[in-house]
Amino acid sequence: MPKTVLYGISNCDTVRKARKWLTANGIDFSFHDLRKEGLDEKQLKCWVRELGWETLLNKRGMMWRKLPDKQKENLDEKKAIAIMLAEPAIIKRPLLDTGKKRHVGFSEGEYKQLFK
C-alpha cells in the first residue's frame, strides 16, 4: 500500500486528533506541515480536480478572515488556487492522502471506513 500522508498544520486540534487516531490504529503515515513545508502547485491542482476548490478552501478560518476583501471577490478556481498556494494554511485540514484516495477533515467513522 502506498505511504499515507497527512497534510495540515501542527497546532490544529483536528490535525492532532487525526494524527493520534492514525498512530493508535497502527497506520504508517507521514505528516506534512503546510505552514512550514508549503505546497506544490501540481499537487494542489490534482486535489482541486479530485475534490473541488470549494472543498479545499477553508472560508471559516482566521486565514480567510484576514484576506483582503478584494481577494475574496469574484472567487473562481484560478483565484482560489493562487490563494491556497500563497497561504497553504487556508486549506481545510487535515487532508489525508492514502495514495489511492484523498479525504478532507477528520471523523473517526470516516477514517475507519478508509482503512478497513
DSSP file (Angstrom, degrees, kcal/mol; ACC not computed):
  #  RESIDUE AA STRUCTURE BP1 BP2  ACC     N-H-->O    O-->H-N    N-H-->O    O-->H-N    TCO  KAPPA ALPHA  PHI   PSI    X-CA   Y-CA   Z-CA
    1    1 A M              0   0    0      0, 0.0     3,-0.1     0, 0.0    98,-0.1   0.000 360.0 360.0 360.0 137.5    0.0    0.0    0.0
    2    2 A P        -     0   0    0      0, 0.0     2,-0.2     0, 0.0    98,-0.1  -0.211 360.0 -86.4 -61.7 155.4    1.3    3.5   -0.8
    3    3 A K        -     0   0    0     96,-0.1     2,-0.3     1,-0.1    26,-0.1  -0.424  42.3-130.4 -65.3 130.6    2.6    5.6    2.0
    4    4 A T  E     -a   29   0A   0     24,-1.1    26,-2.1    -2,-0.2     2,-0.4  -0.658  21.5-162.7 -83.4 136.6   -0.2    7.7    3.6
    5    5 A V  E     -aB  30  97A   0     92,-2.7    92,-3.1    -2,-0.3     2,-0.6  -0.982   7.5-155.8-123.5 132.6    0.4   11.4    4.1
    6    6 A L  E     -aB  31  96A   0     24,-2.9    26,-2.9    -2,-0.4     2,-0.4  -0.938  13.1-160.9-106.6 121.6   -1.5   13.6    6.4
    7    7 A Y  E     +aB  32  95A   0     88,-3.3    88,-2.5    -2,-0.6     2,-0.3  -0.842  39.0  90.5-103.7 137.3   -1.4   17.3    5.4
    8    8 A G  E    S-a   33   0A   0     24,-2.0    26,-3.2    -2,-0.4    27,-0.4  -0.961  73.2 -67.5 175.1-159.0   -2.2   20.1    7.9
    9    9 A I    >   -     0   0    0     -2,-0.3     3,-1.7    24,-0.2     6,-0.2  -0.979  37.2-127.5-124.3 142.7   -0.6   22.4   10.4
   10   10 A S  T 3  S+     0   0    0     -2,-0.4    -1,-0.1     1,-0.3     6,-0.0   0.739 104.0  53.2 -65.0 -26.4    0.8   21.1   13.6
   11   11 A N  T 3  S+     0   0    0      4,-0.1     2,-0.5     5,-0.0    -1,-0.3   0.318  81.3 111.0 -93.8  12.0   -1.0   23.3   16.0
   12   12 A C    <>  -     0   0    0     -3,-1.7     4,-2.2     1,-0.1     5,-0.1  -0.733  62.1-146.2 -86.3 127.0   -4.5   22.5   14.7
   13   13 A D  H  > S+     0   0    0     -2,-0.5     4,-2.2     1,-0.2     5,-0.1   0.881  98.9  51.4 -60.5 -40.5   -6.6   20.4   17.1
   14   14 A T  H  > S+     0   0    0      1,-0.2     4,-2.2     2,-0.2    -1,-0.2   0.884 109.4  50.3 -66.6 -37.6   -8.3   18.4   14.4
   15   15 A V  H  > S+     0   0    0      2,-0.2     4,-2.7     1,-0.2    -1,-0.2   0.909 108.9  52.5 -64.6 -41.8   -5.0   17.5   12.8
   16   16 A R  H  X S+     0   0    0     -4,-2.2     4,-2.5     1,-0.2    -2,-0.2   0.911 109.0  49.7 -59.9 -42.5   -3.8   16.4   16.3
   17   17 A K  H  X S+     0   0    0     -4,-2.2     4,-2.5     2,-0.2    -1,-0.2   0.915 111.7  48.5 -62.3 -43.3   -6.9   14.2   16.6
   18   18 A A  H  X S+     0   0    0     -4,-2.2     4,-2.7     2,-0.2    -2,-0.2   0.920 112.1  48.4 -63.8 -44.1   -6.3   12.7   13.2
   19   19 A R  H  X S+     0   0    0     -4,-2.7     4,-2.5     1,-0.2     5,-0.2   0.919 112.1  49.4 -62.1 -43.6   -2.6   12.0   13.9
   20   20 A K  H  X S+     0   0    0     -4,-2.5     4,-2.7    -5,-0.2    -2,-0.2   0.916 112.2  48.3 -62.1 -43.8   -3.5   10.4   17.3
   21   21 A W  H  X S+     0   0    0     -4,-2.5     4,-1.7     2,-0.2    -2,-0.2   0.932 111.7  48.7 -63.5 -46.3   -6.1    8.2   15.6
   22   22 A L  H  <>S+     0   0    0     -4,-2.7     5,-2.7     1,-0.2    -2,-0.2   0.919 114.6  45.7 -60.1 -44.5   -3.7    7.1   12.8
   23   23 A T  H ><5S+     0   0    0     -4,-2.5     3,-1.7     1,-0.2    -2,-0.2   0.934 111.9  50.9 -64.3 -46.7   -1.0    6.3   15.3
   24   24 A A  H 3<5S+     0   0    0     -4,-2.7    -1,-0.2     1,-0.3    -2,-0.2   0.780 111.4  49.2 -63.0 -27.2   -3.3    4.4   17.7
   25   25 A N  T 3<5S-     0   0    0     -4,-1.7    -1,-0.3    -5,-0.2    -2,-0.2   0.247 115.4-113.4 -99.7  12.7   -4.6    2.3   14.8
   26   26 A G  T < 5 +     0   0    0     -3,-1.7     2,-0.5     1,-0.2    -3,-0.2   0.761  58.1 159.5  68.1  26.6   -1.1    1.4   13.5
   27   27 A I      < -     0   0    0     -5,-2.7     2,-0.7    -6,-0.2    -1,-0.2  -0.731  39.8-133.2 -85.9 124.1   -1.4    3.3   10.3
   28   28 A D        +     0   0    0     -2,-0.5   -24,-1.1   -23,-0.0     2,-0.3  -0.664  47.5 147.4 -76.0 115.3    2.0    4.1    8.8
   29   29 A F  E     -a    4   0A   0     -2,-0.7     2,-0.3   -26,-0.1   -24,-0.2  -0.962  39.7-140.1-146.2 161.6    1.9    7.7    7.8
   30   30 A S  E     -a    5   0A   0    -26,-2.1   -24,-2.9    -2,-0.3     2,-0.5  -0.888  21.5-129.8-118.9 158.1    4.0   10.8    7.5
   31   31 A F  E     -a    6   0A   0     -2,-0.3     2,-0.6   -26,-0.2   -24,-0.2  -0.917  13.6-164.3-111.7 131.8    3.0   14.4    8.4
   32   32 A H  E     -a    7   0A   0    -26,-2.9   -24,-2.0    -2,-0.5     2,-0.8  -0.956  12.9-147.5-115.9 112.6    3.4   17.3    6.0
   33   33 A D  E  >  -a    8   0A   0     -2,-0.6     4,-3.5   -26,-0.2     5,-0.5  -0.706   5.6-161.5 -83.1 110.1    3.1   20.7    7.7
   34   34 A L  H  > S+     0   0    0    -26,-3.2     4,-1.3    -2,-0.8    -1,-0.2   0.841  88.6  51.7 -61.9 -34.6    1.5   23.0    5.2
   35   35 A R  H  4 S+     0   0    0    -27,-0.4    -1,-0.2     2,-0.2   -26,-0.1   0.909 121.5  30.5 -70.6 -40.8    2.7   26.1    7.0
   36   36 A K  H  4 S+     0   0    0      1,-0.1    -2,-0.2     2,-0.1    -1,-0.1   0.860 131.6  31.6 -85.9 -37.9    6.3   25.0    7.3
   37   37 A E  H  < S-     0   0    0     -4,-3.5    -3,-0.2     1,-0.2    -2,-0.2   0.564  93.0-152.7-101.4 -10.6    6.7   22.9    4.1
   38   38 A G     <  -     0   0    0     -4,-1.3     2,-0.3    -5,-0.5    -1,-0.2  -0.230  22.3 -80.0  70.7-162.1    4.3   24.7    1.8
   39   39 A L        -     0   0    0     46,-0.2     2,-0.4    -4,-0.1    -1,-0.0  -1.000  26.5-119.9-148.5 141.4    2.6   23.0   -1.1
   40   40 A D     >  -     0   0    0     -2,-0.3     4,-2.5     1,-0.1     5,-0.2  -0.663  19.7-139.4 -81.8 131.1    3.4   22.0   -4.6
   41   41 A E  H  > S+     0   0    0     -2,-0.4     4,-2.5     1,-0.2     5,-0.2   0.890 102.4  52.7 -59.2 -42.3    1.2   23.7   -7.3
   42   42 A K  H  > S+     0   0    0      1,-0.2     4,-1.7     2,-0.2    -1,-0.2   0.921 111.2  46.9 -61.1 -43.9    0.9   20.5   -9.4
   43   43 A Q  H  > S+     0   0    0      2,-0.2     4,-2.3     1,-0.2    -2,-0.2   0.921 111.1  51.3 -64.7 -44.3   -0.2   18.5   -6.3
   44   44 A L  H  X S+     0   0    0     -4,-2.5     4,-2.5     1,-0.2    -2,-0.2   0.909 108.1  52.2 -59.6 -42.4   -2.7   21.2   -5.3
   45   45 A K  H  X S+     0   0    0     -4,-2.5     4,-2.2     1,-0.2    -1,-0.2   0.862 107.7  52.2 -64.5 -35.0   -4.2   21.2   -8.9
   46   46 A C  H  X S+     0   0    0     -4,-1.7     4,-2.2     2,-0.2    -1,-0.2   0.920 110.2  48.4 -64.0 -43.6   -4.7   17.4   -8.7
   47   47 A W  H  X>S+     0   0    0     -4,-2.3     4,-3.8     1,-0.2     5,-0.7   0.912 110.2  51.7 -62.0 -42.2   -6.5   17.8   -5.4
   48   48 A V  H  X5S+     0   0    0     -4,-2.5     4,-1.7     1,-0.2    -1,-0.2   0.910 109.9  49.3 -62.4 -42.5   -8.7   20.6   -6.9
   49   49 A R  H  <5S+     0   0    0     -4,-2.2    -1,-0.2     1,-0.2    -2,-0.2   0.906 120.2  37.3 -61.2 -41.6   -9.6   18.3   -9.8
   50   50 A E  H  <5S+     0   0    0     -4,-2.2    -2,-0.2    -5,-0.1    -1,-0.2   0.915 135.1  17.4 -78.1 -44.8  -10.4   15.5   -7.5
   51   51 A L  H  <5S-     0   0    0     -4,-3.8     4,-0.2    -5,-0.2    -3,-0.2   0.683 103.4-114.4-106.1 -22.3  -12.1   17.3   -4.6
   52   52 A G    >X< -     0   0    0     -4,-1.7     4,-1.4    -5,-0.7     3,-0.6   0.269  21.1-103.2  91.3 138.6  -13.0   20.7   -5.9
   53   53 A W  H 3> S+     0   0    0      1,-0.2     4,-2.4     2,-0.2    -1,-0.1   0.823 119.6  62.9 -65.5 -29.4  -11.6   24.1   -4.8
   54   54 A E  H 34 S+     0   0    0      1,-0.2    -1,-0.2     2,-0.2     5,-0.2   0.853 104.6  47.3 -63.4 -34.0  -14.7   24.8   -2.8
   55   55 A T  H <4 S+     0   0    0     -3,-0.6    -1,-0.2    -4,-0.2    -2,-0.2   0.863 115.9  44.4 -72.3 -37.4  -14.0   21.7   -0.6
   56   56 A L  H  < S+     0   0    0     -4,-1.4    36,-3.3    35,-0.1     2,-0.6   0.818  93.6  84.1 -80.8 -32.2  -10.3   22.6   -0.1
   57   57 A L  B  < S-D   91   0B   0     -4,-2.4     2,-1.0    34,-0.2    34,-0.2  -0.628  71.4-145.0 -81.7 117.5  -10.7   26.4    0.6
   58   58 A N        +     0   0    0     32,-2.6     3,-0.3    -2,-0.6     6,-0.3  -0.706  24.0 172.8 -85.4 103.9  -11.5   27.0    4.3
   59   59 A K  S    S+     0   0    0     -2,-1.0    -1,-0.2    -5,-0.2    32,-0.1   0.386  72.2  62.2 -91.7   3.8  -13.7   30.0    4.4
   60   60 A R  S    S+     0   0    0      4,-0.0    -1,-0.2    -3,-0.0    -2,-0.1   0.614  86.8  90.1-100.4 -15.5  -14.4   29.6    8.1
   61   61 A G  S  > S-     0   0    0     -3,-0.3     4,-1.7    29,-0.2     3,-0.2  -0.187  86.5-105.8 -86.8 173.1  -10.9   30.1    9.5
   62   62 A M  H  > S+     0   0    0      1,-0.2     4,-1.9     2,-0.2     5,-0.2   0.852 116.2  60.7 -62.2 -38.2   -8.8   33.0   10.6
   63   63 A M  H  > S+     0   0    0      1,-0.2     4,-0.8     2,-0.2    -1,-0.2   0.904 105.7  48.0 -59.7 -40.6   -6.7   33.0    7.4
   64   64 A W  H >4 S+     0   0    0     -6,-0.3     3,-1.0    -3,-0.2    -1,-0.2   0.927 110.2  51.3 -64.6 -45.3   -9.8   33.6    5.3
   65   65 A R  H 3< S+     0   0    0     -4,-1.7    -1,-0.2     1,-0.3    -2,-0.2   0.809 106.7  55.6 -63.3 -29.2  -11.0   36.5    7.6
   66   66 A K  H 3< S+     0   0    0     -4,-1.9    -1,-0.3    -5,-0.1    -2,-0.2   0.702  85.4 102.5 -76.6 -19.7   -7.5   38.1    7.3
   67   67 A L  S << S-     0   0    0     -3,-1.0     5,-0.1    -4,-0.8     2,-0.1  -0.364  84.4-105.1 -65.6 141.5   -7.6   38.1    3.5
   68   68 A P    >>  -     0   0    0      0, 0.0     3,-1.3     0, 0.0     4,-1.0  -0.392  27.3-119.2 -62.4 144.0   -8.4   41.5    1.9
   69   69 A D  H 3> S+     0   0    0      1,-0.3     4,-1.2     2,-0.2     3,-0.5   0.833 112.2  65.5 -54.2 -34.4  -12.0   41.7    0.5
   70   70 A K  H 34 S+     0   0    0      1,-0.2     3,-0.3     2,-0.2    -1,-0.3   0.867 100.4  50.1 -58.5 -37.2  -10.6   42.3   -2.9
   71   71 A Q  H <4 S+     0   0    0     -3,-1.3    -1,-0.2     1,-0.2    -2,-0.2   0.789 109.5  51.8 -71.1 -27.1   -9.0   38.8   -2.9
   72   72 A K  H >< S+     0   0    0     -4,-1.0     3,-0.8    -3,-0.5    -1,-0.2   0.676  89.7 100.1 -83.4 -18.2  -12.4   37.2   -1.9
   73   73 A E  T 3< S+     0   0    0     -4,-1.2    -3,-0.0    -3,-0.3     0, 0.0  -0.385  92.4   1.4 -72.9 145.7  -14.4   38.9   -4.6
   74   74 A N  T 3  S-     0   0    0      1,-0.2    -1,-0.2    -2,-0.1     5,-0.2   0.862  87.3-165.5  48.2  45.4  -15.4   37.0   -7.8
   75   75 A L    <   +     0   0    0     -3,-0.8     2,-0.3     4,-0.1    -1,-0.2  -0.394  17.8 159.4 -67.3 132.1  -13.7   33.9   -6.5
   76   76 A D     >  -     0   0    0     -2,-0.1     4,-2.8     1,-0.0     5,-0.2  -0.802  56.2 -82.8-138.8-177.8  -13.1   31.1   -9.0
   77   77 A E  H  > S+     0   0    0     -2,-0.3     4,-2.6     1,-0.2     5,-0.2   0.910 125.5  50.1 -58.3 -45.6  -10.8   28.1   -9.3
   78   78 A K  H  > S+     0   0    0      1,-0.2     4,-2.0     2,-0.2    -1,-0.2   0.927 114.4  43.6 -61.8 -46.2   -7.8   30.1  -10.6
   79   79 A K  H  > S+     0   0    0      2,-0.2     4,-2.3     1,-0.2    -1,-0.2   0.896 113.1  52.6 -65.9 -40.1   -8.1   32.7   -7.8
   80   80 A A  H  X S+     0   0    0     -4,-2.8     4,-2.6     1,-0.2    -2,-0.2   0.909 108.9  49.6 -63.2 -42.3   -8.7   30.0   -5.1
   81   81 A I  H  X S+     0   0    0     -4,-2.6     4,-2.4    -5,-0.2    -1,-0.2   0.917 110.2  50.8 -62.5 -43.0   -5.6   28.1   -6.2
   82   82 A A  H  X S+     0   0    0     -4,-2.0     4,-2.0    -5,-0.2    -2,-0.2   0.907 111.6  48.0 -61.6 -41.9   -3.5   31.3   -6.1
   83   83 A I  H  X S+     0   0    0     -4,-2.3     4,-2.6     1,-0.2    -2,-0.2   0.929 112.1  48.6 -63.6 -45.9   -4.8   32.0   -2.6
   84   84 A M  H  < S+     0   0    0     -4,-2.6    -2,-0.2     1,-0.2     6,-0.2   0.853 111.9  49.2 -66.3 -34.4   -4.1   28.4   -1.4
   85   85 A L  H  < S+     0   0    0     -4,-2.4   -46,-0.2    -5,-0.2    -1,-0.2   0.889 115.2  44.0 -70.1 -38.3   -0.5   28.5   -2.8
   86   86 A A  H  < S+     0   0    0     -4,-2.0    -2,-0.2     1,-0.3    -1,-0.2   0.852 131.0  23.6 -73.4 -34.5    0.2   31.8   -1.2
   87   87 A E    ><  +     0   0    0     -4,-2.6     3,-2.5    -5,-0.2    -1,-0.3  -0.671  67.4 175.8-131.8  75.7   -1.4   30.8    2.1
   88   88 A P  G >  S+     0   0    0      0, 0.0     3,-1.8     0, 0.0   -53,-0.1   0.749  75.9  70.7 -57.1 -24.1   -1.3   27.0    2.4
   89   89 A A  G 3  S+     0   0    0      1,-0.3   -26,-0.2   -55,-0.2   -54,-0.1   0.585  83.7  72.1 -70.1  -6.7   -2.7   27.2    6.0
   90   90 A I  G <  S+     0   0    0     -3,-2.5   -32,-2.6    -6,-0.2    -1,-0.3   0.544  74.9 104.1 -83.3  -6.9   -6.0   28.3    4.4
   91   91 A I  B <  S-D   57   0B   0     -3,-1.8   -34,-0.2   -34,-0.2   -35,-0.1  -0.560  85.9-104.4 -75.6 136.4   -6.6   24.8    3.1
   92   92 A K        -     0   0    0    -36,-3.3    -1,-0.1    -2,-0.3    13,-0.1  -0.297  58.2 -93.7 -58.1 144.0   -9.2   22.8    5.1
   93   93 A R  S    S+     0   0    0     11,-0.1    13,-0.3     1,-0.1   -85,-0.1  -0.928  83.7  20.7-141.1 162.0   -7.5   20.3    7.3
   94   94 A P        -     0   0    0      0, 0.0    11,-3.0     0, 0.0     2,-0.6   0.628  62.0-170.2 -74.4 157.9   -6.5   17.7    7.8
   95   95 A L  E     -BC   7 104A   0    -88,-2.5   -88,-3.3     9,-0.2     2,-0.5  -0.972   9.5-159.2-111.5 118.1   -6.1   16.4    4.2
   96   96 A L  E     -BC   6 103A   0      7,-3.2     7,-2.3    -2,-0.6     2,-0.6  -0.861   8.0-168.9-103.1 126.5   -5.4   12.7    4.2
   97   97 A D  E     +BC   5 102A   0    -92,-3.1   -92,-2.7    -2,-0.5     5,-0.2  -0.942   8.5 179.2-115.8 108.8   -3.8   11.2    1.1
   98   98 A T        -     0   0    0      3,-2.7     4,-0.1    -2,-0.6    -1,-0.1   0.502  54.3-108.1 -85.0  -3.6   -3.8    7.4    1.3
   99   99 A G  S    S+     0   0    0      2,-0.4     3,-0.1   -94,-0.1   -96,-0.1   0.042 116.9  48.2  96.2 -26.1   -2.2    7.1   -2.1
  100  100 A K  S    S+     0   0    0      1,-0.4     2,-0.3   -98,-0.1    -3,-0.0   0.645 120.1  18.5-112.0 -29.5   -5.4    5.9   -3.6
  101  101 A K        -     0   0    0      2,-0.0    -3,-2.7    13,-0.0    -2,-0.4  -0.987  62.3-139.6-147.1 149.8   -7.9    8.5   -2.2
  102  102 A R  E     -C   97   0A   0     -2,-0.3     2,-0.4    -5,-0.2    -5,-0.2  -0.900  19.3-173.9-111.8 143.4   -7.9   11.9   -0.7
  103  103 A H  E     -C   96   0A   0     -7,-2.3    -7,-3.2    -2,-0.4     2,-0.4  -0.999  11.9-149.2-140.2 134.0  -10.1   12.9    2.3
  104  104 A V  E     +C   95   0A   0     -2,-0.4    -9,-0.2    -9,-0.2   -11,-0.1  -0.874  62.0  10.8-107.1 134.9  -10.6   16.3    3.9
  105  105 A G  S    S-     0   0    0    -11,-3.0     2,-0.4    -2,-0.4    -9,-0.2  -0.235  81.4 -88.8  94.4 174.6  -11.5   16.7    7.6
  106  106 A F        +     0   0    0    -13,-0.3     2,-0.3    -2,-0.1     3,-0.1  -0.988  44.0 153.7-132.4 128.5  -11.4   14.2   10.4
  107  107 A S     >  -     0   0    0     -2,-0.4     4,-2.7     1,-0.1     5,-0.2  -0.951  38.2-139.7-145.8 127.9  -14.1   11.8   11.6
  108  108 A E  H  > S+     0   0    0     -2,-0.3     4,-2.4     1,-0.2     5,-0.2   0.904 105.2  51.6 -55.7 -42.5  -13.2    8.6   13.4
  109  109 A G  H  > S+     0   0    0      1,-0.2     4,-1.8     2,-0.2    -1,-0.2   0.910 110.7  47.0 -61.5 -43.5  -16.0    6.8   11.5
  110  110 A E  H  > S+     0   0    0      1,-0.2     4,-2.2     2,-0.2    -1,-0.2   0.892 111.8  50.7 -67.4 -38.5  -14.8    8.0    8.1
  111  111 A Y  H  X S+     0   0    0     -4,-2.7     4,-1.9     2,-0.2    -2,-0.2   0.901 107.1  54.2 -65.7 -39.4  -11.2    7.1    8.9
  112  112 A K  H  < S+     0   0    0     -4,-2.4    -1,-0.2    -5,-0.2    -2,-0.2   0.915 110.0  48.1 -59.4 -42.1  -12.3    3.6    9.9
  113  113 A Q  H >< S+     0   0    0     -4,-1.8     3,-1.0     1,-0.2    -2,-0.2   0.898 109.7  52.1 -64.1 -41.5  -14.0    3.2    6.5
  114  114 A L  H 3< S+     0   0    0     -4,-2.2    -1,-0.2     1,-0.2    -2,-0.2   0.834 116.8  38.8 -63.6 -32.7  -10.9    4.5    4.7
  115  115 A F  T 3<        0   0    0     -4,-1.9    -1,-0.2     1,-0.2    -2,-0.2   0.125 360.0 360.0-110.3  21.2   -8.7    1.9    6.4
  116  116 A K    <         0   0    0     -3,-1.0    -1,-0.2    -4,-0.1    -2,-0.1   0.539 360.0 360.0 -77.8 360.0  -10.8   -1.2    6.6
